[in-house]
């Protein structure tokens, strides 16, 4: 069997197996085993991918498998990966694995919880391996829907409102996306040739420019909504704040990356002309995302809201970098996706663990936690430092690459926006350090906090997995960025064929 | 013409024989053993459904009044599948004490309306079409009033017969224009003489309005909610899938077959109807608390989606419509099946009664969830594929803005479908519906619809099978 298909089959089988488990203990063991296997498989995939490349295989996509599905519409089950998708799959596996351990003590309907969580992961894996636009869209929606149940049933606060808002906004995004994808399909081949959903085939053809102008906004905004594009980001703070720990981790860590990934893999790759022409609108929007999210985070008191706004800012940076449309910036965008995925997952995991002990997420009600739970606090500091871009951790590599790439554009418009976006780093430092100070240092504000225990073994597994990954990328970013760089080549080449030029405001 | 030619109309013949023999068997049975008629009728119908799949030559009877083509046979088979599920799901309800006197009537009436629909689908001229339509409508009214001792049921029957008569009048008026301007009622003659002359455009408008009543498109939908609510639940499911499906098929056949030269006229009409139907159906569905009314309005919105495929006028459009209706039959029957099982057991019909259902009846809840997700068009269940192909068809004609409106409406519909999911999974309830087990036959019916919802999407051969038999504008 094709190795990529296994990425979908293992979660489905795990979910089935969970359906037969008798109690909470069995459930979580089955889930952990299944997702552990998945993590090993991802590690093997990275290894196999690198060996293939080292052996001189220069095909655009590796491990391809093609099966005809709906013949008359030319819909295939077509999978294949390049360096970018391999990296995203690795990210997904790490976050899901950590997520399982972060939700080790979910008691209420634990079977259903893990099944939904794993189904969500199935959608994400399927999305990253698909090369056929139809299957890609199918998996995209599969990933979105379990969110409703996960937030609605196991969430906290105004969970029903948040769940509904999130689901409807994301489905509204897929309404836009549907139009975009159908349009791409009907212009996927020159007149008379059979139409195709195959991403690689479509990229060889040029969609007529006037159609690109019509379809690009649909596709880009459709994906952008999932990537928290301003002003469609409002689902994100509410959704993340209400979601249970593992769901916040998965959602901010992985699901939002679907938006960024789709934006460049589909929207920019297939419609480079319109991308050049309309980039200025979206650059303004994403720069707003970056700054708005960062400033929004400063004024929040709830830990989860702080992190949710910070996600808006960081994911905005991903889209911002994608719109810069040069090799370095795109490379940075992908590293940023992975880096942000890992550290935001770590943040949400820690917030969940802290909340589970203190029963509050308000920073002004907490203080001095460093004294009572040193392990969690130190990890929190590491996550914070990664988030504000300390060298040696993943955040630095990502942001550095993005800004270097963005600065390669010499015109005033790009320069201004880049400088504005760079300013967000300072704001990030403000809200991260403020939280660290208020939360971890200073006197203990509540006597009850003195009796709190530090992290338990499953919480350590969850957090250490993520910390190791963050540090690994920070210390040795080269292999990752090489892996991505090679795969970016076709996209950059395609962008250079665009006949339209960038419309600058200045 | 020899006697074997009658085999061309085997669908109708077998049904007529079944209906008549049920009538006779009913006379012969003693009152206390009347319920044995249920297995007999179900078996007879299952036989009919199987015979439908046997290969037979296509052909023409009665000088072109009756035509049988592989396409029409397939449509009949699709409807048969739905009716079989309805019959299975009705078992629990029919065996109740209050119905024991009139079990045979249920089957005879149902078979008769089905005969009418079959003749309608096979019609080769407007006379046969109209006869079939009326044969289908009148027993339906009787079915709606099946529980005539209940005011609401009787009211549903009267409402349906009146609005049906009214719409038939409009339809006939349109047909008379067609006869007046073309001099023929044969489909094959009319198609050569139709143009966009004012009188003929008027005829098309009247014809579409008449059919719009049957499919309950906005603004001709006003009867729907009351009739759906008043009729017994299993009859409502028949209304919402079979009756609607047959009328949609017929509208599509006539538009493709007879009015194909003036596609630019009816495409605009259908565009407007489709947008109105989706929007109004959805907006009304948002606030419904009674499950039957809720499903009634949601099925109005679904009819709006069906028009997306019809107005394209291509093979792709026809395939997507038939496929969508097949999927819709399974999904809607899944939802109605659960509603009827719960109503029969507890008499509860309000959405609030469904609060916390998952904790007491997890299997029913899962089926209901699958069904509403399928209706909303969420993958991986079949509804996603059905909707996606409809949108593909519309996009193939360049109707991107219509697709956009439709997908937005699908998102709105997701809101109220999620309300059901929310009620069952999230809301708390002091007095939840007790856990219960249904009888084997009903469960088989529910299982069948669940299987259809699950399998149909992935099973691409079904789509290809439909596609091979579908045609574009004739």
Interface residues (C-beta under 8 A of the other chain):
Chain A: X69 X70 X71 X72 X73 X75 X134 X137 X138 X139 X141 X142 X145 X148 X149 X152 X153 X160 X164 X167 X168 X171 X172 X174 X175 X176 X178 X179 X182 X183 X185 X186 X214 X218
Chain B: X319 X373 X378 X379 X380 X384 X388 X389 X391 X392 X395 X396 X400 X403 X404 X407 X408 X410 X411 X414 X415 X418 X421 X422 X425 X426 X460 X463 X464 X467
